[in-house]
Amino acid sequence: MGKQFKMQTYRDMLKSSGSLTKENLFMFLGKVQDTFGYVPREVVCDLAARTGISEARLYGALTSYGDFKIDWEAKGQNAGK
């Protein structure tokens, strides 16, 4: 079971993961989901900036795998911004 998203927890995960690359991104996202119970929008935005992959592509990839859960409410609230 996940817990409420906390940016500091996410930052600590980034530090302990070492170098984040396109090749290990989904492994890292799996760890994020294991920790929080879903993949928060803040994580998608940050990872898009870090990897150069657009948010749209990341969301597309996440939704193509049934195992990932996304915070759809947060995504909808920020759509078009």
C-alpha positions as CSV (number, residue, x, y, z in Angstrom):
1,M,0.0,0.0,0.0
2,G,1.3,3.4,-0.9
3,K,1.5,6.6,1.1
4,Q,0.8,10.2,0.5
5,F,3.2,11.8,-2.0
6,K,6.0,13.8,-0.5
7,M,8.5,15.6,-2.7
8,Q,11.3,15.0,-0.2
9,T,10.8,11.3,-0.3
10,Y,10.9,11.4,-4.1
11,R,14.1,13.5,-4.0
12,D,15.7,10.9,-1.7
13,M,14.7,8.2,-4.1
14,L,16.3,10.1,-7.0
15,K,19.5,10.5,-5.0
16,S,19.7,6.8,-4.1
17,S,18.9,5.6,-7.6
18,G,22.1,7.0,-9.1
19,S,22.1,8.1,-12.7
20,L,18.6,8.2,-14.1
21,T,18.6,7.3,-17.8
22,K,15.9,6.5,-20.4
23,E,17.0,2.9,-20.1
24,N,16.3,2.6,-16.3
25,L,13.4,5.1,-16.2
26,F,10.6,2.5,-15.9
27,M,12.4,0.6,-13.2
28,F,12.5,3.8,-11.3
29,L,8.9,4.6,-12.0
30,G,8.0,1.1,-10.6
31,K,9.8,2.1,-7.4
32,V,7.9,5.3,-7.2
33,Q,4.7,3.5,-7.6
34,D,5.7,0.9,-5.0
35,T,6.4,3.8,-2.6
36,F,3.3,6.0,-3.2
37,G,0.8,3.5,-4.7
38,Y,0.7,5.5,-8.0
39,V,2.9,7.8,-10.1
40,P,2.3,11.4,-9.1
41,R,2.0,14.1,-11.7
42,E,4.9,16.0,-10.0
43,V,7.1,13.0,-10.7
44,V,6.1,12.9,-14.4
45,C,6.8,16.6,-14.8
46,D,10.2,16.3,-13.1
47,L,11.3,13.2,-15.0
48,A,10.2,14.8,-18.3
49,A,12.6,17.7,-17.5
50,R,15.4,15.4,-16.4
51,T,15.2,13.0,-19.3
52,G,14.1,15.3,-22.2
53,I,11.1,13.0,-22.7
54,S,7.8,15.0,-23.0
55,E,5.2,14.6,-20.3
56,A,2.8,13.4,-23.1
57,R,5.1,10.6,-24.1
58,L,5.7,9.6,-20.5
59,Y,1.9,9.5,-19.8
60,G,1.4,7.6,-23.1
61,A,4.0,5.0,-22.0
62,L,2.6,4.7,-18.5
63,T,-0.9,4.2,-19.7
64,S,0.2,1.5,-22.2
65,Y,1.3,-0.6,-19.2
66,G,-1.6,-1.8,-17.1
67,D,0.6,-2.0,-14.0
68,F,1.0,1.7,-13.6
69,K,-1.5,3.9,-11.8
70,I,-1.6,7.6,-12.5
71,D,-3.0,10.5,-10.5
72,W,-5.6,11.3,-13.2
73,E,-7.3,14.0,-11.1
74,A,-4.1,16.0,-10.9
75,K,-3.4,15.4,-14.6
76,G,-6.8,16.7,-15.5
77,Q,-6.6,19.8,-13.3
78,N,-3.4,20.8,-15.0
79,A,-4.3,19.9,-18.6
80,G,-3.6,22.7,-21.0
81,K,-1.2,24.5,-18.8
